Amino acid sequence: MKNSIKVERAKKNITQAELAKLAGVSRQTINAMELGKYVPSTVLALRLASIFDVEVSEIFTLEETDWK
């Protein structure tokens, strides 16, 4: 799964640590998601969408390999 968390953070001009605090997770979790090493829970994905004021599908997109 691909994500645009880093892009959304840049739009809001917030750090990983600031986003982590808003989302209730560690900065390491945000970093892992940005690197594609961690897939968030539905609740966390919804929190991030709310923080960025976008739809979940604007942040997270499936890749072809996610269908296999």
C-alpha positions as CSV (number, residue, x, y, z in Angstrom):
1,M,0.0,0.0,0.0
2,K,1.2,3.5,-0.9
3,N,0.5,6.5,1.1
4,S,0.9,10.3,0.9
5,I,1.4,11.0,4.6
6,K,4.7,12.9,4.0
7,V,3.0,15.1,1.4
8,E,0.0,15.8,3.6
9,R,2.4,16.7,6.5
10,A,4.2,19.1,4.2
11,K,0.9,20.7,3.2
12,K,0.1,21.3,6.9
13,N,3.8,22.1,7.7
14,I,3.9,19.7,10.6
15,T,6.7,17.3,11.8
16,Q,6.4,13.6,12.3
17,A,6.4,14.2,16.0
18,E,3.6,16.7,15.8
19,L,1.5,14.4,13.7
20,A,2.2,11.5,16.0
21,K,1.0,13.6,19.0
22,L,-2.2,14.5,17.2
23,A,-2.8,10.9,16.1
24,G,-2.0,9.4,19.5
25,V,0.9,7.2,18.2
26,S,4.7,7.4,18.4
27,R,6.9,9.3,15.9
28,Q,8.4,5.9,15.0
29,T,4.9,4.7,13.9
30,I,4.5,7.8,11.6
31,N,8.0,7.2,10.2
32,A,7.3,3.5,9.6
33,M,4.1,4.3,7.7
34,E,5.8,6.9,5.6
35,L,8.5,4.3,4.6
36,G,5.8,1.8,3.8
37,K,6.9,-0.6,6.6
38,Y,3.7,-0.3,8.6
39,V,0.1,-0.5,7.6
40,P,-2.1,1.4,10.0
41,S,-5.3,0.1,11.6
42,T,-8.6,1.4,10.2
43,V,-9.0,3.6,13.3
44,L,-5.5,5.2,12.8
45,A,-6.2,5.7,9.0
46,L,-9.4,7.5,9.9
47,R,-7.7,9.6,12.5
48,L,-5.1,10.7,9.9
49,A,-7.7,11.5,7.4
50,S,-9.5,13.6,10.0
51,I,-6.3,15.4,10.9
52,F,-5.5,16.2,7.3
53,D,-9.2,16.9,6.5
54,V,-9.2,14.5,3.5
55,E,-10.8,11.1,2.7
56,V,-8.8,8.0,3.6
57,S,-8.5,7.1,-0.1
58,E,-6.6,10.4,-0.7
59,I,-3.9,9.2,1.7
60,F,-3.8,5.5,1.2
61,T,-3.9,3.7,-2.1
62,L,-3.6,0.0,-2.9
63,E,-0.9,-1.3,-5.2
64,E,-1.2,-4.2,-7.6
65,T,0.7,-6.5,-5.2
66,D,-1.9,-5.8,-2.5
67,W,-4.5,-7.7,-4.6
68,K,-2.5,-11.0,-4.6
